[in-house]
């Protein structure tokens, strides 16, 4: 799919005329009567597994297995059945996911199925029952356990690895972790991969077969368990089919009425420029045609928070018993937690049965919203596109306002895989006969482009392997440089290089014709480690390299330099947490409050001292082409005040962080401190201080639902 710079063929220009906006009146195109007639709950039948589910369970008994099937098709059921067989044989299962929210969800689900005593969880924030028969955790934790196993020579105590959302192998930021797991995993341990959106599953399977020497079955299911019907909501309030076909077997095109709207010189608008649509009216239309509950995918957090204010209580007030059920369940979920009981969005949720969901919210509040949505107590959830990945709260309809999304750096057109993740939430298996993807017109919606996405296959996954200092240190624990070269030759990148056509050309350009660019990158990292006495010239870890390899964190070398130069706080837990947060922080600041009177003197001296002492080392990193974080005092001040029990609401109101971002900063700081606490053999003082610092910062509301 090509990148679109604008949502249509012409750049958007303000016309200077008042927009053509009229009140919305519910209506539907005549042909939709037949479609809407399918809405309802399927007849309850005794569960019978689909053939692809049975095939996957049989395949994993003797080989690896990659399952690709649409969202909601029943991939997790496969994992449940396979895990059951393993623990019946007294074996152990590791279930890895890319998201903490998904990890929590799977943990709750498996705890109900197998009993809490048989299920553990490991996410960095949480360590609960780690020796259980089934461990649910993030991929980073699993990768770290493989590092430890290679170092000690001990086998990973596990008889099955399940990698959920396996398309994260192609994620630019985190794909390297997935690839490392697949490379390092002992061949004796079967590997079950689950995903809804992989365009080249057979190529991935061939790669796995080449490095693991065993069969990897590909089990595919292409049809959705609940059929999807795309709709277009005209600004007038009338629903139209988005697509039409000219005849049997012919390609679908935009419905004639939608095409006419899309090509009109002056199109009616649903809302003034820069304003959100009238969501209250839209919910009434969807309710009229039994299209609720719905998930609305919006462009930004601010839009999600604003959207709930545009809804009203009319729909909920028609059903007093449902209104009572919502309030009762909400009371149960927030009881005993003042931060949730008095959450600023609670009144909107109670009065309108709608909620916003995005990463700017407290993790605990997101759990409340997810629970209410999953239990069918909300009419609508307004979310950013990130909610589409992994977490299970499907609805009857998804409503899409934009044909692009923000990837953290820039706005890019939706890919087929991203669209499938979003539309995959439409239609609840066992609860809906049909699901709907409803497109709304607007400045950033290209209807023709989305019509192409609907039937487009998911994108092929490319290798995202990269070299970093933590990887080099941990591989050198158990490998010589020559052995590491062989390890890199097992990468998916190496397999792609040998591929023909476009994929091979792209891989050769990125990694070199014989992986030479990747290998040179490794040598550059090792040369820097050698110059700084973490590695010997022969490629063995020095004493500093041995303990530094345990620092699996955001900026391991800079923190390691701070530890060995003793320029990090040694005995003050609050100060240590504050300084470490500066290494974790990813937010840029322009205002520097270092000389403000309100800044605690102890913090100012510790921060300036650490920054000054580490400056020469940071310059070396930058001069050699490596990253070094800018250290800002704003996050350090927040962590320092939080460690000294400043009230959460005051802390949030006085910071530039949304409370979800601040909670994430604190959790990641806690994880970095946990890495430092492992150094009790070599640096017992700062290791003890790090443990104390963790207890100071991991408290409510940050750790609510994480205990």
N, C-alpha and C positions, 0 to 999 in steps of 0.2 A: 504494500500500500504506500502511496506517495504521501509525503508530508504536505499538508495544506497550510499556507500562511494565513489564509483568510477563510471564513466559513462559507464563502461563495466565490464565484469567479471574479467578483469586483471587490476591491477594498471598501470597507464600510465608510460611508460619508454621511454626516448629518445633513438632512435636506433643508433644514431651516423652517420646514412646515410642521405644524402640530401633528403628532402621530394620530393615525386613524384607529382609535381605541373605543370600542363599544362594550356595553355590559355583556357578560357571557350568559348564554341561555343553553341549558342542556339539550343536546340533540345527537342523533347518530344516523349515519348513512344506511339506507334500507338494507343493503346486503349484510350488515352486521347483525341483523336479527338472528340469522342462522348461527353465527359465531357465538353471540351472547347466550344463545339457547344451550350451548354446551357447558356454561358455567355451572358449577355445582361440586358436590363432594362425591368422589368415586364410591361405588359399592364396596363395603368392607368385605374383604376376602382373606382367607388364610394365606399368610405370606408364603410365597413360592419364589425362591431365588431365580434370578435371570441366568441364562446360559453363560454370560460372560463372567458372572460372579462365581459360578461353579468351576469354570475353566481356570480362573485365577487361583482359587483355593487348591485345585489339583496341581497346577503348575509349580507353585511355591514349595511343594513337598520335595521336588527333585531339582529345582533350578531357581535362578533369579526370575523376577517377573515385573514387567512394567505395564500398569493398567492405565489406559486413557479412556475416560468416560465423562459425559457432561455432568455439571454440578447437579447434585441431587439424585444421581443414578444409583447410588448405593455402594460407593467405594469404601466408605468407613465400615460398612457391614462386612466387607471382605476382611478388613483388618481385624475386626472383632472375632470372626470365625477362626482366622489363622492364629491369632493370639491365644484363643481358647485351646486350640490343639497343642500349642507349644507349652503352655503352663500345665496342661494335663500330663505332659511328659516330664514335669518338674523342670522345665527349661525357663529361660528368661527372655523378655522381649524389650527392645528399645524402640519407642515410637517418637520420631523426631518431626517437629513442625517449624516453619519459619517465623511464626508469630506467637508472642506470649499469650495474646487473647485466645488464639486457637489452641494453644497448649492447655490453657485453663479449661476451655470448653471440652476438649477430649479427655482431660483428667477427670472432670466431673462425670462425663458420660461413662467412662470405663470404671470409675469407682462404683457407680450404681450397678453396672453389669457384673463386675468381678469381686466387689467388696473393697472397701477402703484399705483394708490391711494388705491387699494384694497389688495396690497401685501406688507408685511414687511419682513425684514431680520435681524436675530440675530446670529452673529457668535463669539462674543467676540471682534473681530476687528471692526465689523460694527454693528451699532444699528440704523436701519432706519425703520420708520413707524411701531413701535412695537405693536401698538393697531389696526393694520389692520385686515381685515376679515380673511386673510390667512397669517400666519407667517411661513417663511422658516428659519430653524436654525439648529445648531448642537445639537447632543443628549446631550452633557454636559450642554448646556443652558436649555434645557427642563428639565433635571434632577434637576438642581438648582431651577427652578421654582416650581417643585413639592416639594422640600425641603421647600421653602418659603410658599407654600400653606398649608403644614402640620403644619408649625410653627404658622401661623396666624389663621388657622382654616377656611380660606376662600377657596371657590371652585376655581379651575383652570377654568378661563373663556374660555371654549373650548368645542366644540361639536363633535370633531373628532381628533384623533391622527393618523398620518401616519408615520410609521417607514420604511424608505427606506433602502435597503441593509441590511435587517434584519439578515443576516448570521453573522454580526458583533457581535451578541450575543455570538459567540464562539471565538471572538478575545481575545488573551491572555492579551493584554494591556488594551483594552477598553470595553471588554465584560461586565464587572461589571456594567458599566453605563447603558447599555441596559437592563440588568437584573433588576437593581434598578427601572428603569422607569416602567417596566412591573409589578413590585411588588407594587409600590406606586400609580400607576395610578387609580383614582376613577373608580369604576365599571360602573358608568353612562356614561362614555366617551367611545365610540366604538374605537377599535384598529384595524387598517389596517396595516398588515405587508407585505412587498414586498421583494422578493429575487429570485436570479437565482440559488443559490447553497446551498440548505439545504437538507441533507440526511435523517433527521428524523423529517419531518414537523408534522406528526401526534402525535409524542411524545411531541413536543413543544405545540401543540394545546391542548392535554390532560392536560398538566401542567397549561396552562392558564385557562382552564375550571375549574380546581381544586381550583385555588386561586381567580378567578373572579366570579365564580358561574353563568356563562353564556356560551352559545355555542360559540365555535370557529371553523368556517368552514375552511377546507383546500381545496383550489382550485389549482389544478395542471395542468400544461401543459408541456409535456415532449419533444415534437418535436419542433425543431427550425423553426422560420418563414422563414429563408433562409437556405436551406440545406448546410451542411459543407462537403467539400471534401478534405481529407488530401493528400498532395503531398510530394515527396522527391526530392530535387535538388541535383543531382550528381555533384561532383567537375568538371566533364567535361562540365557541362552546360546543361545536359539533365534532363528533368523533368520526374519522374516516379510516378505512384500511390504509396502511402505509403503502402496500404493494398490490399489484395486480398482474396476472399473467394473460397473455393473448390467446393461449390455448394449451392443451395438454402437452407437457414436455417442453414448453417454451420458457425462456428465461423471464423471470419476474422483473417488472419495472415499477417506477413510482405510479401509484394510483392516479388516474387522470385528474382528479380534483386536487390532489396534493401537488402534482406536477404543475398545474395551472397556478396554484398559490406560489410555488417555489420560483416560477419564472416571471411572476407579475412584476411590473416596474415599481408599483407602489403597493406593498403588501400591508394588510391590516396588522396591527401589532397587539400583542397580549398585554404589554405594559410599556410605560414610557422608557426611553433610553436610560440605562443605568439603574432601573428599578426591577424588582422581582415581580413575577406574575402574581395575580390574586389567588394565592393558594387556597384560601377559604372557599372561593367559588369553584376551583378545580376539584377540591375534595368532594363538594356537593355533586358535581358531574360524575365523578368516579363512583360515588356511592349510589347514584341513581341507576347506574348500569352494573352494580355489584362487582366493581373492579378493585375494591379495597380488601385487605390492607395493601399499602403501597410503600415502596422505598423510592424516595426522590434523590437522584444523584446531582449534587450542585457543585459549583466550581471552587468554592472556598469555605473555610470555617465560618467566616462572618456571614455569608449567605445562609448557611445552615441555621445559625443562631437567629438571624432575622426572619427566616421563613416561619418559624413556629409562632412568631408574633403576628403573622398575617392570617393565622387560622382562627377559628371561633369555636364556640361550644355547642353549636346547633346540632351537629350529628350525635354527639355524646348524650346530650340532654334528651334525645328521643328514646334512649334506652337506659332508664334509671338503674336497672339491675347491673348492666355492664359498667356504668359509671361507679356504682358501689364496689364492684369487683376490682376495678382499677385502683381505686383509692385504698381499699383494704390491702391489696397486694403491694402497693407502693409503700404503705405504712410498714408492712412486714420487712421489706427490703432495706429501708433506711432507718429502721428503729435502732436506737442506741448510738447512732452516728450523727452528731450535730452538724457536721459538714454536709451531709447528704440531706438530713431533715430540713435544713434551711437553704438548700441549693437554690440559686436564683432562677433556675428554669423549672423548678418543681411546680409552681402555680400554672404555667403554660401546659405542662404535661397533664396535670390533673384536670384542667378545664377543657382541653382540646383533644386529648388522647393522641397527641403528636409529640415528637421529641427530636432533638438534634443529636447527632453522633459524629464525633471527629476527634482527632488526636489532641486538640486543645483542651479537652475535658479531663477531669480526674479519671484515672483508671476505674475507680470504684463507681463513679457515676455512669460510665460507659457500660459496666456490668449490669447496673440497674436497668438501663435502657434496653440492652440486649435481652435481658430476662423477660421484660414486659413484652417486647416484640415477639420473642420466641413463643410466649404463652398466648399470643393472639389478643392482647389487651390494648394494643395501639392501632390506630387507623393509618398512621403514616410515620415514617422515620425519614428525616432529612440528613443526608450523609454525603461526605466526600467520597470519591471513587475508591479510596483505599479500603472502605468497608466491604467492597465486593470480593476481596481475596480471603478465602478461608473460613471466616466465622459463619456459623450456620444460623441465619435468621431469614429464611425466604419469605416472600409475600406473594399475593396473587398477581400483583403488577409491579413493574419497575418503571419509573418515569425519568427520562433522560433529557436534560436541558441543553447539553453542550456536546459537540462532536470532537472536542479536544479535552485534554486534562493537563494539570500542572505536574511535572515529574520531579519537582524539587528544584529545578534550575530554570526551566522554560515551559511554555505551553506547547504541547505537541498533539497532533491528531491521534485519536484513539486508534489503537491497533486492533486487529481482529480478536486477538487473545483478550485484550482488555474489555472489549465490548462483550465477549462471551462470558467473562467473569461477572460483568454487571447484569446482563440479561439472564444469566444462570440463576439469579435469585428469584426470577419470576415463575410462579407455579410451585406449589408445595406438594410433594409426593404423598399420596394418601389423603390429601386435603383438597386438591384442585384437579379438575379434569383438564383445565387449560390455563396457561399463564399468558400475561400480556406485557409487551415492551411498548411504552407509550412515549412518543417523541413530541416535545413542545417546540414551537418555532421561537427563534430569537437570533440575536446578533451572532452568537457563537455556535449556531446549529446549522450544519450543512446536511440537509435531508438526503440529497443525492449520494453524498459520501457514506452516510450511515446505511443507506439501502444497499450499498456494496458490501458493507461489513457483515450484514446479516447472514449471508451464505458463504462468507469467506472462510477458508480453513485457518486454524491458528498458525501463528508464525513459527518458523523453525527456530530452535534454540541453538545459540552459539556459545562457545567456550568463553568464560569470563575469568579464567585463571590469571592471577597476578602475583608478583613476588612482593612480600613485605617482610619487615624485620622479625616479627614474631614467627612467621613460617620458617625463615632461614634458621633462627636459633633453635626451634623445636625439631627441625629435621636434622640439624647437626648433632643433636643429642644422641641420635641412633644411626646416623648415616655419614659416610664420607662424602666429600663433594662429588666424586665420580658416581657414587650410588645415588645421590640426589639427581644427577643428570639422567639416570635411568628412570627414576621416579617421574621426572618431568616428561619423559618420553612416553609415559603411560597416560598423560593428560588427554582430555577430550580435544584440546587444541591440536595435539599431535595427530589424532585421528582425523580431524577436519582437514588438516594440511594435505593429507593424502587423498582427500575427496576431490572429485572433479567439479567442473563448472564454477558457479559463483561462490559456493560455500568454501571450497578449497582456496580460491583466489583471495577471498576476504581473510581467511585464517593465515595464509602465507604473508599477506601484507602486515597483519597485526603481530604475528609471532616469529616471522622469518621462515624461509623455505625449509629449514631443518631445525626449527625451534631456536635458531641461533640468537634471535632478539630476546627471547625469554631467558635463555641461558646467560647471555651477557648481562641482563638485568639482575639475575641471581648473583653473578660474579661481582657486580657493582655493589650490591648490598653486603656481600661477604667481605669485600675489600674495605668498606667503611667500618664494619665490625672488627676487622683485623686492626685497622689503624687506631681504633679506640679501645683496644685490648679486651674485646669480648670474645674474640676468636684468634687462634694462633695462625701462623702462616701456613701450617699444614692442614688447616681446616678443622681443628678441634676446639671445643669450647674451653675458654679459660674459666677460672673460678667465678669471675664476674659474669661470664656468659652463661654458666650453669644456673645461677640464681635468677639472672635476667630472663631466661627462657620461661620462667614461671609467670612472668608479667604479661598475661594475654589480655591486653587492654588497648586503649585508644592510641596512646603515644608511649610505647614501652621503653624506647631508648632514652627519651627525655626524662621520664620518671626514674629509670634506672640510674641515669647520671645524677639526678637529684638525690637519690638514696645514697650512692657511694660518695658523693661530695658533702653529704649531710647538710644540704641546704633546704631540705623539707623539714617541717616541724617534727621533732622527735618525741615529744612528751605531751603535747597539747592536742587532744583528739579533735576538738572543734576547729582548731587552726589547720590541722592536717586535712580534714574534710574540705575546708574552704579552699585550700591551695589545690588539692586534687581536682576539684570541680572546674578549675580554670583549664585543666588539660582535657577534660571531658567536653566542655562547652563548644558548641558549633555556631553560636549566634555572634554576629558582628556588632560592635558598638562604636559609636562616634564620640560620645561624651565620656570623658575620663574623670571619675570622681575621686582620684587619688588624693587630692588636696582639699577635699571637702571636710569641714569641721566635724561632720557627723560620722566620719569613718573611724572605727575603733583603731587606736594607735597600734595595738599588738598585731592586728590584721595588716595594717599598712606596712609595718616594718617587715613582717614575715613575707608578705607578697612581693614587696620591692626587693628584698634580699634574695628570694628564690629566682625572681625574674632576672635580676642582674647576674647572679651566679651561673644561670643556665644560658645566658645570652650567647657566650662564645660557642657553646656546643650547638645551639640552635642555628647559628650562622654557618657552622660547618655542614650541618645537615642540608641547609638551603643551597649552599655553594656547590654541594655534590649532587644536587638535583632531587633531594628528598624533601618530604613535607615536614614542617614544624609548626605546631599550632601557635596562633597569636594568643597570648595570655591576657585576658581582661579581668579586671577586679570585680565587675558587677556580679557575675555568678558566685565568686568567692564571698562577697559580702552577703549575698542571700543565704548561702550555705552556713556561713558563720552565725548569722542571726537565727536561722532555723535550728542549728545545733544548740543555741542558747534559748530555745523555747519561745521565740517570737511567734505570736498567733498566726496561723496559716492565712486567714483572710487579710490581715494587715500586710503580710509578706507579699501576697499576690497583688494587692492593690498598689503597692509601692514599687513593683518591678515591671520590667518590659516583657516578662514571660507570661503567656497564658498558663493557667494552673496545670493543664496537662503537660505542657512543655517543662514547667518547673518540676513536676513530679518525676518526669522522665530524667531530667538532669540529676535529681537526687538519687534515683534508682541506679543510674549508670555510675554516679560517683560511688555509691555503695558497692557496686560490682568491682570497680577499680580498687577500692580499699580492701575488698576481699582478696584480690590478687596479692596486694602488699602483705596482707596478714599471713600468707603462705611462707613468708621469708623468716619464720621464727628461728630456724637453725643458723642463719647467717646474720640477720639483723633483728634480734629478739625485741629490741626497744621499740622500733617503729612498727614492727608487726603487731605488738601488743597495743600500741596506740591506734593502729588501724582498726583492730577489732573493737575497741572502745568507741571509735568514731562511727562505726557502722550502727551501733546501738543508739547513738545520739541522733542520727538522721533518718533511720528507717522506722518511722512511727506514723500514726494516723495524721492526716488522711491518706498519706502516700502509700502505706502498706495495707490499707483496708482491703479485704478480700484476697490478700496475698499471704496471710498467715497460715 
